[in-house]
Amino acid sequence: MTWPRPRSLGELADVIGPMRVVGVPLGDVTSLAYDSRHATAGALFFAVPGDHVDGHDFIADSVARGAVAVVAERETPDATVPQLLVPRTRDALADAADAWHGRPSEQLEVIGVTGTDGKTTTCYLAVAALVAGGRRPGMIGTVAVRVGDREWSNEDRNTTPEAPELQALLAGMIEARNDSVVIEATSHGLAQSRVRNCRFRIAIVTNVTSEHLEFHGTLEAYWAAKAMLVEEAPLAILNADDPTFGYFRERARDRVLTYGTDASAQVRATNIQARADGTTFTATTPRWSGAVNLRLPGAFNVHNALAALALAEAEGIDTAVAAAAIGSVSGVPGRIERIDAGQPFGVVVDYAHTAESLDKVLRTLRPLTKGRLIVVFGSAGERDRVKRPAMGRIAAELADLAIVADEDPRLEDPRVINEEIADGARSAGSRDGETLWVIDDRRAAVAHAIGLAKAGDTVLLAGKGHEASIIHGTEKRPWDEREVARQELAAAGFKADA
């Protein structure tokens, strides 16, 4: 059961355990807020330091809106409400949110999926395996949220919600009679304590390369954030083929179950056969051996399927039943999603936004393409700059034509971002106006790619996938890559039958 509201400030202070209290912690709290614009009468405001703004600068605003107290990392001398001073506001926010919603993760088996690439697809496959085994899983991920039997698109650009929203979803799952939940646990979500108090029972690691160095600072810090998941969960399901396997194996808290193509993997794939419409392989597990027929193209999806099979093994689910369920998943929105308007060339939308994922998708599409492979892609602003030239080089090496366009420039200059990418392509031999174009406006870039395409070609639109917005400055502008592709195909004279 969730805590009844309101609750006394003293009770919440006991949960948070402040180092020092300024003022007398009296009064009732009716809500938790970490954005002063959402503070209402009776709110307990958490001053969270952010990338661009610091919540401490908005304490006065939260009080003016009705906050009865604040939780902060430093004292505000002129504050007129009690202040609970803590070492880290994010930890206090997660602790309060967990208690506020009745510690819901204690009543769920929580499965966390982390990694650089493959998290979303692995979550979908894991949910399919659990459902086939008679479980009632919820899901929280990049593309969708599932509570009870209801699923809806995740419109938030945060894969892992902030702690109050995350705990509210878990509480909703209890009410909807879910018995488990699969959560995409990003490095940000782990490092920023968003998943604190989720009480993970199983950790799945897909792969770990280089990403989000703008936030973590170093590759070591990025890996360490991911490792927090395996350090907590009693069971870690690890990719034996990934170069970081040894790192995560050493940090695993307890039991480890491995998957991969490596001969030592406990859940292993052999005889992999990739086709345009899917992939077939033979799976061997401690309890079963048989064929798995994926409807998902791309050999890299074999690892995602193996991770879900390993979960089924750990849960005692009939592996043959789980394999059939995994094979029934027809696709994940924005992941190698084909757009067909009757055109004589392929158009594929994918979320690939790292050097590694772009490499994988281009290598998947190459043998399936009779003609030229054309890619439209970019790289997000205020994110890892190291990957930009690397992505350009990969596009130059693996695609025939590359068009660099805006992804989410945010507060960076889009042309600067795109030229950093293009320089990587140029270093690998791309020629401006012949095999390389820099077209900042993404719609114009998509239109240009479709205009270049001939029969037998494939156009890959990479980076946006399922996302419903593109961020310029601080503005989220509506954007649906799949719909834009359809519109530009129609403008070029191609339109699917109604």
N, C-alpha and C positions, 0 to 999 in steps of 0.2 A: 504493500500500500504506500502511496505517496504521502508525504507529510501534509497534514492539513494546513491551510493558510488562514490567517497570518501565523508566523512563528516569531518568537521573541528574539531580539538581537542577541541576548545573552546565550541562547541555545546555539545560534550560528557561530558566535564567538568561540564557544567550546569546541565546535567542529573545526574551525579554522586554526585555532591555537595561535593567536598573534603574539609576537615578541613583546609588544607594548601596546597599551590602549591609551589614547588621548581622549579625555572626556569620560562620561559615564555611559556604558553600553546598555541603555534602556530603550524601550519602545518595541513596536512590532514591525516586522518586515513582511511585506506583501509580494515582493518580487526581487529577482536578481538581475542586475544590469551591468554590462561592461561597455556600453555605448551611451553617452550622456543623453543623446537624443531619444533614447528609449526609457530613460528613467522617468518613473511616475511617482505619485504620492505613495510613500512607504517603501520605496526601493532601497536595496543595499547596493551601492555602486562600487564596482571594482575598477580601480585605476590601472589599466593594463598598458604597459609600454608597447608601442607598435613600430612598424617600419617607417612610417611617415609622420605619425602623430603620437603623442604621449597622453594616455588617459589622465595622468596627474594634472595636465593643463585644463581638464574639463571638469574638475571636481566642483568648482563653484557653479558651473552650469547644471550639473546633476543635482546639486542641493537646491538651486533655484527651481528646478522641476519637481522637487518633492522628495529627494533621497533623504532617508533618515540617518544614514551613516555611510562611511566610505571605508573600503579596504585598500590600502596603499603601501608602497615600498618606502615612502618617505613622508614625513609630516608636512602638512600644509598649515602654516602658522595661523592664518586667518579663517580657517574653516570653522563653521558654526555648528557642526554636527560631530558626533563621536567618530574617531578614526582608529581603525584596527590596523596596526603596522606589522607587515609580514616580510619575510625575505624575498618572496616571489609571488606576485599577485596572481599569476596564472595558476599556480598550485592551489592557492586559496580558493580561486574561482571553481576549479575542478572539484575540490573537496566539498564546497558548499553545494554545488549542483548535484553531486552524487547523493548527499544527505537529503537535499530538498526533494528529490524524486524517489526517495526510499531505497537507495542502494540497489537499483534494478539489476545490475549485472550479476548480483549474487544468485539471481533466479534464472539466469540464462547461461548456456554454454557459449562462451564468446570465442570466436575464431577470427584471428587477425591475419590479413594478407598484406605483406609489404614487399617492396622491390621497386626497381626503376621502371620496368615495363611489365606488362602482362597482368597487373593487379585486377583490373576490371573484368577481363575475360575469365581469369581464374575464379573470381567471386561468382560469376554467373554459372560456371561449371560446377563449382562447389555447392551452390544452392540446388542445382539440378540433382546432384548426387544425394544430398541430404533429403530432399523431397522424395526421391525414389526409395530411400531407406525408411520412409515413414515419419520423418522428422518434420517440424514446422518452423523452418528458419526465417528470420528476418534478414534484411540486408541494408547496409549503408555504404554507398560507393559513389564513384565519380559520375556515373550515368544515371543511376536510379536509387530510390529508397523503397524498401519493402517492409511493411508493417502488417502483420496478420497475413491475409491473402491479397492485400491491396498493394499495388506498386505504382509509383509515379516518378516522373523525371526529376532529377536533382538539378534545380535551377541555380543553386549556389555554386560559385566557382571554387569553393573550398571542398575538396574531396572529403576530408574529415571535418565534420562540423565542430564549432566551438563547443566547449564542455556543456554549457546549459542546454543547447539544442540537442547535442548527442545524448545526454542523459534523459531528456524528455522523450526522445525517440525510443530509447531502451525501455522506459516506463510504459510507453504506448504499446510496445511489443508484449510486455507482460499482460496488459489489459486485453490484448488481442490473442492471447494464448500461444504466442510463439514460445518455443522451448530452446531456441538457439539463435545466434545471429552471426553473420559473416560481415566483417568490417574492413574496408580498405584503410589501412593504417599508414598514412604517408609520413615521410620524414618530418615534415612540418608538424603534423598532428602529434607525433611522438615527442619531438623536441619542445613543443609549446604546451605540453601537458593537456592537450585536448582529450586524449584517450586515457588520461590518468583515472584510476578507479574503474576501468572497464574490466579488470580482472580476467585477462586473457587466459584461456585454457589451452589453446592451440595456436601456434604461430606458423604461418606459411611464408616462405621467402621465395620470390620468383627469380629475379636476377638483380644484381646491383652493379651499376656502372658509374658514370659521373653525371650528376644532375644537382641543381639547386645550390651550386657553390656560392652564389650571391648571398644566400641565407646562411649556410653552414660555414662558409669561409674556406674550409679544406675538405679534401676527399675523406680524410680520416674522420672528421667530425660528422660528415654525411653518413658514413658507414656506422659510426657509433650510435647515431640517432636510430637507424634501422635496427641495430643490435638490441636496443632497449626492449623490443618485442620478444626476441628469443630469450633474453635474460629473465623475462617475467613468466612466460608460458611454460608449463610443465612438459609440453611436447612441442618440438620444433620440426617442421617438415621442410627440408632443405634441398636445394638444387645441386646435386653432386657434380653437374657439368659446369657450374658457374665458377669463374676464377676466385670469387670471394668465399667459396664453400668452406675452406679451412678456417677463415676468420670467424664465420658465424658458428661453425661447429664448436670452436673453442669457447664461444660465449654462450652456448645453449645451456639453459638452466639444468635440464634433466635429460629426458629421453629424446632421441633424434631418429627420425624416419627419413630416408633419402630417396630421391627420385632422379631420373635422368636416363641418358643413353650409355653412360659409363657402366662398365661391367660390374662395378661394385655397388651400384644403386639397388636399393631394396625393391623399389617400384621402377621397372625398367622398360624402355621402348626399343624394339628392334624392327627390322623390315619396314622402315618408314617409306611410304609411297605417297608423294604429294600430287594432287590433281587440281584442276581449275576449280572444282566444286567442293573440295575438301581434302582430307588427309586420312590415310589408313595406316595403322601400325599394329604390331603385336605387343601386348602388354604382359609383363610377368611380374606378379606380386607374391608376397609370402603365402597367399591363400588361393591364387588363381592365375591362370594364363589363358589368353584368348585375344581375338581381334577387336580392335576399337576402330570404328568408322566415324570420323569427325566430319561434320558438315562445314567446318571452319577451314578455309584455305590457309596455307602457310605452315611450313614445318615447325616454326617457332610455337605454334599452338599445341604441338605435341607436349611440350613441357608444361603448358597450362593445364592440359588434360591429365598429365601424370600427377601433378600436384593435387588435383581434385580426386583422382583415384587413390592417392596416398591418404587423403582425408577419409575416404570411404573405408579403407583398410583400418585406419586408426579407430574409426567409429564402429567397426564391426558390421558394416553394411555389406550385404551380398555384393561382391565386386562385379560380377557379371551384370547384375541389375544396375549398379552404378555406372558401368561402362555404357550400357544401352542408353541410360538417361543423359549421360554426357554427349553421346552421339546424336541425341535428338535436338540439342541446342542448335538452332539454325543460324544464329548470328548474334552479335552484340552491336547496338547502335553506334555508328561511327567507327567501327573496326572492320576494315576491308569490306566496306559496304558498297555494293555496286549500284550505280544509277543508270537505269535503262529507259531511254526515251526513243528507242528505235534507231539510234545512231549506229553507224558501221564501225565504231571504235569503242573501246571500253572507257568508262569513267568510274573511278574508285575513290571513295572518301575514307580517310583513315586518320586516326588520332596521333600518328607517329610524330613526336615532337622532340626526340632526342636523336643524337647521331646513331646510336645503336638501333633504335626502333626504325628509323628511316632506312638504314642499311638492310634490316630484315625484310621490310615491306617491299623495297625495290628488288631485292633478290627473289622474293616470292613471285612478284609480278613478271620478272624478266622471262622465265621460260614459258609463261602463259601468254606472252605478247608476240604476235607474228611480226608486227611492224616496229615502230619506235616507241620508246618509253618516255613520256613527258611528265615532269613533276612540277607542281606548284607548291611552294612551302615557304616558311619563314621561321622566325625564332622570337620568343616573347621578350618584351622589354622588362627591365629590372629583374632579370633572371640570369642564369649562368651564361656569361659571355664566352667562356672557353669553348662551348659547344658550337658556336656560330660558324667559325671557319671550318670546323670539322664536318658540320652538316653540308656546307658548300662543297667541300672536297668529295664527300660521299655522293652527292647529287651529280657532280661532274663525272665521277668514275662509273656510276651504275645506271644513270639515265642518259638518254640521248639529248634531250632538251630540258633545260631547267629555267624556271621562272621564280624569282624571289619576290615575295610579297609580304605585306603586313600580316602578323599573327595577332599579337596583343601588345602593341608598342608601349602602352601605359604612358608614363611621363618621359620616356626617352624619345629622341628624334628618330622617327621611323627610317629615314634615309640612312642614318648612321648605322642602325642595326642591320639593315638590308645590305649595305655596302660591306660590312664586316663578313657577312655570309658570302656575298658575291666574290670577295677577295679570296676566300677559300676555294671557291669554284674555279676562279681564274688561275690559281696556283696549280690546279690539276688539269689545266688545258682548256677550260671553257672560253669561248670567244663571244664577246658582247655582240648582240644583234644576229648571231649565227646559231649558237647553242646556248646562249645565256641572255636573259632579260631581267632587269630589275624594274618591277612595276609595283610601286608601293600600294596603290589601291587594290585591295584583294579581289573585288568583283571584276575589275578590269583585267586582272591577272588571270582569273578563271576564264573570262571571255577570250582572252588571247590564246590560252592553251587550247580551248575548244576550236578556235579558228585555225590553229596550226594542225590539229589532229586530222589524220587521214585514215582510210579503212585499214583495220588491223592494228592501229596504234592503241596504246593505253595511256590515259591521262590519270595521274594520281594527284589528288588534292589532299595534301598532308598537313597535319598540325592542329586543325580545328575539330575534326571528328564530330562528336555529338553536341558540342558546345552551342549554347543559344545566344551568345553575345561575343562581340569583339571589343576589347577595351582600348580606347584612345584617351590619353590623359587619365582622368578619374571617371570617365563616362563609359558605361556599358551600353554599347549600341547593339540593337538586335541583329543577330546573324545566325543563319542556318545554312551551313555549307551545302547540305544536300538539296535544299530548296533553291539556293543560288545556282547550283549546277543545273537543276532542272530548268530554271528560268533562262539561263544562258544557252542551254541546248535548244530551248524553244525559240529563242531569238535567232539562233543559227539555222532554224528550220526543222528541228527535230522535236517531236512531241509524242509521248506515249499515248496509246489508245485509251480513251476514257473507259 
